[in-house]
Amino acid sequence: MIRLTLMFGIVKVLFSPRLNLVPPVLTYDPFACHPVPASLSPGSRNQSQPGHIWNMGGSASHLSKEQLSEYQELTFLTKQDILHAYRIFAELLSKDLVDFQNTRVSKDRICEMPELKANPFRERICMVFSTAIEKDGSMSFEDFLDMLSAFSDSATPEIKSHYAFRIFDFDDDGTLDKGDLKKLVNCLTGGTPDTQLTEAEMNQLIQNILEESDIDKDGTVNLSEFQHVISRSPDFVSSFKIVL
């Protein structure tokens, strides 16, 4: 019998290998591009949309002191983290682009980053953090910062679990149903003939997950149920990170 004692076992696998976005001394994570409750977001007293960084415009070639301070206030990142993220994002842009603040990097380009390339959830990460109207997974610099903020060491467990849940919610309906769980498992196993579970094994695994996570027994895992499971994992906060 396939047994999954806790959902956090899957969550822990999600972010391995880690991203390393900072100089050796620094370590932080990314998350926060879609609205979250104001009580969960940093700097919420000045935010027009909880969980979002303001679009401040500004210089296309550098960040002003005002922008740096604003970004620091609205994220879990330090100024050094933000400047480092700025340099990395600039490297992802085409050399002929000058309007830095209003330029988006494609999902494919983001997914090709060495730190994300081997992550089976790389496309979901882009889709969750992207604010593109076209819903194409492309990222602006502020989307990129949002991602790094939520995955940072300073981000709260509530923020991290909120976005972990969203990444696993493949159909974006606010619950993890059997379809989402099947896709989640296939992502982790690789979905190849050699690694793919049999139908019986998959059904048993999903049943075990629901038995441990579906508190109200409605056949799905909602956010609060997911967060309840996550709360039993002492390693979740430290393992849920992307370090560039």
HUSULQUI-V765329 format. One record per residue. SS is DSSP state (hx for helix, st for strand, lp for the rest). Layout:
ss
SS
SS
//
This chain:
ss
lp
lp
lp
lp
lp
lp
lp
hx
hx
hx
hx
hx
hx
hx
lp
lp
lp
lp
lp
lp
lp
lp
lp
lp
lp
lp
lp
lp
lp
lp
lp
lp
lp
lp
lp
lp
lp
hx
hx
hx
lp
lp
lp
hx
hx
hx
lp
lp
lp
lp
lp
lp
lp
lp
lp
lp
lp
lp
lp
lp
lp
lp
lp
lp
hx
hx
hx
hx
hx
hx
hx
hx
hx
hx
lp
lp
lp
lp
hx
hx
hx
hx
hx
hx
hx
hx
hx
hx
hx
hx
hx
hx
lp
lp
lp
lp
lp
lp
lp
hx
hx
hx
lp
lp
st
lp
hx
hx
hx
hx
hx
lp
lp
hx
hx
hx
hx
lp
lp
lp
lp
hx
hx
hx
hx
hx
hx
hx
hx
lp
lp
lp
lp
lp
lp
lp
lp
lp
st
lp
hx
hx
hx
hx
hx
hx
hx
hx
hx
hx
lp
lp
lp
lp
lp
lp
hx
hx
hx
hx
hx
hx
hx
hx
hx
hx
hx
hx
lp
lp
lp
lp
lp
lp
lp
st
lp
hx
hx
hx
hx
hx
hx
hx
hx
hx
hx
hx
hx
lp
lp
lp
lp
lp
lp
lp
lp
lp
hx
hx
hx
hx
hx
hx
hx
hx
hx
hx
hx
hx
hx
hx
hx
lp
lp
lp
lp
lp
lp
lp
st
lp
hx
hx
hx
hx
hx
hx
hx
hx
lp
lp
lp
lp
lp
hx
hx
hx
hx
lp
lp
lp
lp
lp
//
